[in-house]
Amino acid sequence: MSQDKNKIDWSEKCWKEMLVYQRESMWLEGTLDKLAAWLGLKHGMTAVDVGCGLGYLGYTYWPYFGQGGRYFGVDTSPELVRDAERAAKEWATGGEASFRIGDAYKLSFSDDFADLVMCQALLIHLEKPDKALAEMIRVAKPGGLIMCIEPDNLSVLLEKWYWSLPELSIDEQLLFKKVALICNEGRIKLGQGDGSIGNKVPFMMNKLGLGEIGIRQNDAVCYIEPPYEGPRQQVLLEHVKKQWLDQERYRTWMDRERKEFIAGGGNPVEYEHYREIHERNMRAFRQQIKDGEYFVCGSGHIYIIKGRKPKRR
């Protein structure tokens, strides 16, 4: 995707780590088989992955299209492209996988090139997601498939999960939701994307002329409860720890959030009050993690959206 001073550099340590650990527990067993069947993936397909990062979509869906197939990963980060190339030597067997540096707004592929053009968590970070989606459609063959896996992070922030942290007052809960809404407005104004893009993509596809539009939602739930039995709970617990116990990572998140809040027209005094409440909760969180008492149950909104480019008459 296009880079400027407001964009995340995904090759930086904390963001690069996130590209790995957030995907370790993304799908429940059997879900990918169902999605591949729903998408109609077949071996021998030519696939383009836009904003590929470390090639996650490549190695995740390779068992469904890779034998005799071709996979092209595109990303703006030279470092991620190099790492993805090295990793592909382990998973891209029986077909061809290659990576290149590129721009989501101007893909270096000819018209009608690929059977499958896909992205994950790309459109959510773009100032002009419709422009990138139009490029993906251009590259797809007539009758080709477009697949976008995009979250609606804003809806998650507006929901009420059940957890062990101290219950907030109604006014405090409303303040947290207000901050989430204003931050998303600020993110859009800064050109950093729209946190609620996930449920908008089907309408974007329809507007751009795709047919056979369908949408599914990831069925995984974030459920963590002492004594944290089973590999999935262990992975989720480590994810939470990495997200919030690393002080440098935590400060990065909060500083970024403050900039978005101000850009969205928020009152700095109100944000500082929110930050005080957040810090209070974080102290409780750290203690509960230390004592082995933390629990949480809630679900995200990750949409898998497909559309098909019309065949020429």
N, C-alpha and C positions, 0 to 999 in steps of 0.2 A: 504494500500500500504506500501511497505517497507520504513522504516525510517532511515535516517542518518542525519548528521549535516547540510546538505544542504537542507533538506526537510522542508516544512512548517508544523508547528504544528497547525493543524486546530482546536484544542481545545482552543488555545489562544483567548482572547476576540475579537480582531478585525477580525480575520479570521472566528471565530465561528459566529459572527454577520453576516458576509458576506454570510455564508451558508444559512442564513434565508432571508435577505433583497434582495439579488440578484435574488431570486426565486419567490418573491412576484408578480412580473410583467412579468414573463418569457413567459407565453402563453396567447394568445388571447382567448376569449370565443369561444368555439366550436372546437378549434384546437385539444385538447386532444381526443375528440370523434373521429375525423377523423384519428388521429394517431393510436388510439387503434384498429379501424377497419382495417387500413392498415397493422398493425402488426399482426392482427388475434388473439388478446388476448381473452381468454375465461375463465369463472369462473371455479375454481377447479384446476388451474395450480399450479405447484410448481416453485417458482421464487427465484433466488439468485441474490442479489444486491451487487456488488463488489465496495468497497470504498463508503459505503452507507452514511457516515456522520451521519446526524440526521434522516435518513430514508426517504428522500424526494421522491425518486422514489417509495418507498413502499406506502406512503399515496396518492401520485398522481395517481398511476395506480391501486390501490386497488379496486376502483369501477368496474374495468374491468376484474379482475382475482381473487379477494380476496374471494368471497363467496365459501366456501368449499375448498379454496386454502391454500397454504403455502408460506410464505415469509421469507427468511433468509437474514438478512443484515450483511455484513462483513466490518469491518474497523480496522485500526491499533490503533485508539485512544480509550482507555478505557472510557474516559470521554464522548466522543460522543456516544459510545455504550450505556452507562448508560442513557444518556439523550434520546436517540432514543427509548430505552425500555420503559421509562416512557411515552413518547408521544404516543407510539403505542397502549397503553391502551385506548386511545380516538378514534383512527381511525380503528384499526384492529378488526372489528366485523364480525362475521360469518365465520371466518377462523383462521389460526394460523400465528402469526408473532413472530420471535425471532431474536436475534442479538448475534454476537460473535466477539471476537477479532481475526483478521487473516491477512494474507499476500496475496496480489494479485498475487504474483509469486508462491505461494504454497497454494492453497485453501484446506480447510479441509473437502472436500466433495468427495465422491466416483465418479468414472467414471460414465457417463451417468445418472446423478442424477436429473437434473432439466429440466422442459419444457422450461423455460425462464431464461437466464443468462444476466444480464444487468449492465450497469455502466453509470455514468454521470460525466463529467469533472474529470475523473480518468486518462485516458491514457495521457492526456495533461501534467500531472505532473510526469510521470514515465520516468526513464532513459531507460527502456526496455519495451515499450508498446506492442511490438509483443509477448514478453514472457507472459505478463499478459493476452493478448487476447487468446493465445494458451491455457492457463489454463482455461479460461472461456469456450472455446470450449470443452475441456476435460470433464468438469463438465456437459455440456449439453447432453441431451438424443439424440440418433440418430433421426433426424427429428426435434430436438429442435431449439428454436429461440435464437439468440444472438442479443441484442440491445445495441448500444453504442451511447450516446448523447455527442458529443464532439464539442467544438468551434474551429474556426480558428481565434484566437485573432490577429495574425500577420497581416492578410489581413485587419482587422478593422483599425489597426494603420496606414496602408498604404493608406487608403481611405481619402477622403476629405468630412467631414460632413459640413452641413450648420448650422452656429450658430452665436450668437451675439458677440462673442469675436472678438477682433481686428484682421483684416486680416494680415496674415504673408506674408512676401515677398517670392518670389519663392525660393530664396536661403535658407531662414529659413524653408520653407516647406520641401525642399530636405534634410536639416539637420535632421529634425524630423523623416523623413522616414529612413535615414541612421542609426540613433540611434536605431530605432525599429528593423531594420535588424541585426545590430551588437549585440543588447541585446538578440535577439533570438538565435544567434549563441553562445553567452556566456551562456545562460540558458542550451543549449544542452551540452556544454562542462562541465558545473558544475553538470550535471546529474539531472537537475531539470525539464526536459521535453522539449517538442517541442510545442511552441505556435501556430504552424500551423498544428497541428496533424489532425484536423477535416476532411479536405478533403483528407487525406491520408488513413484513416481507411478503406474505401471500398477496396482499393488495398491490404491492409494488410489482410483483410478477404479473398479475392480471393487467395492470396498466401498461406494462411493457409487451403485452401480447402473448404471454405464455398460456398454454392450455394444460388440461389434466392436473390442475393445481391441487395438491394435497398437503396435509400437515399432521404431524404426530408430535407427541410430547414425551420427553425422557421420563421413564417411570421410576428412576432411582430416587430414594429419599435419604436425607441426611439424618440418620438415627444413630446416636452415640449414647451409651449408658453403661455405668460401672457394672461389672468389672471389665468392660470393653472386650467381650469375647468374640472371637472370629477374626479372620484377616480383614474383612471389609471395615469393621469398626476400628481396628488398629490403624488402617490407612487413613480413614476419615479423621481420627483423633490427631494423627501426625500432621495432616493437612491444616487443621485448626491451630495447632501449636505453631506451625511455620508462619501462618497468617498473622497471628497476634502476639506471640511471645518474643519474636525477634524485634528488638526495639528500633533498629534502623529501618526495617521494613514497615513497622507500625507508624513511625514518624513520616515516612514517605507517603503512605496512604493518607494520613491525616492532613499533611501539608497540601497534597493534591486536592483533597476534598475541600479545604478552606478556600483555595483559589477558585474552585468551581462555584462554591457558594457565593462568594463576592461577585464573580462574573455574572451569576444568575440574579443579582440584585438583592442579595440577602444582607441583613443587618449584622455587622461584625460583632456587636454586643450580644445579639441573640446567638450567634455562632459560638461565642465563648461560653455562654451558659450551657449550650448543647455539649460542648467539649468537656466541661466540668462533669456533667452527668455521665458522659462516655468514659471518662477517666475513672470515675467511681465504679462503674460496671467492670472496667478492665482490672481493677484491683481485686474485685470479687472473683473474676474469672481466673486470674493467676493463682489465687489462693485455692480455688476449687480444683484446678488442674494439679496443683501440688499435693492436695489431699486426696486426689482420686475421686472427687465427688461431682465433677462436671457432667451434665447430661443435656442433650438437645434433640429435638425432633422437628423437622420441617422439610419442605421440598422447594427446589428451584423451578424456574421456568425456562427450560431449554427446548426449543422447537426445532424439529427436523422438517424442512419445507421443500417440496419438490414441485417442479413445473416442467413442461415439455415444450420445446421449440416447435412451432407448427411446421409440417412438411410443406414443401412447395407443390403447387398444383400444376 
